[in-house]
Amino acid sequence: MQTNIDIYLIGFSVLIFLIIAFLFIRKISNKGGLKVKIEPVTDAFEIKDMDDPELQNQQAFDFQAQQETTFQELVVLNLISVDKSPFDIDQIFGFMTNSSVQLAHGFFTHKDDNNKEIFRIANALNPGTFAEDTKTFAIIIATDLNNVSNPIETVKEMVNFAYDFSEKFHANICDAERMPITKQMISHIETKAQEIMRLKQLADFD
């Protein structure tokens, strides 16, 4: 009998202790004694891209100032030397001239029949521009499909330009992440261009 009473007393004591502990913790919490420190999360990939000593951040293509749409549909292709050796800058200028692109502010631009830029070509290495003494093993081609009159034709001309350049200068055609591009990726870009073209036509119809 005495043993049962001892068990009851122990159980009751534990219960009282838990109740007191609960009330004490709640009191501290209500007074702001328990705080959670939230540290800001940094996107390591984004910082790495910004500080890359060789390849310039492709956000240098600022189409925002040239277009009025609320969002962009950027298409970016990288052309990178197979062995990372610099391209012959004189040959590049000759190739650009034969491709009917124009040099302005250190960038080459390809324009449509209405003299509107449809895509831009730049040095992918800092400082991102072309000059007579430029040494680079990578260039980028970029456009904003929402800012061209014919997205389908723009993609076609970009891809054709990339293939011509890669054959002439022994370069790999890569995507925005600088990974070798595949036919599936090109097909996806073409599909995106077709959808944007359809939306433009619907907007013009309205």
Secondary structure, 3 states (H helix, E strand, C coil): CHHHHHHHHHHHHHHHHHHHHHHHHHHHHHCCCCCCCCCCCCCHHHHHHHCCCCECCHHHCCCHHHCCCCCCCEEEEEEEECCCCCCCHHHHHHHHHHCCCEEECCEEEEECCCCCEEEEEEECECCCCCCCCCCCCEEEEEEEHHHCCCHHHHHHHHHHHHHHHHHHHCEEEECCCCCECCHHHHHHHHHHHHHHHHHHHHHHHC
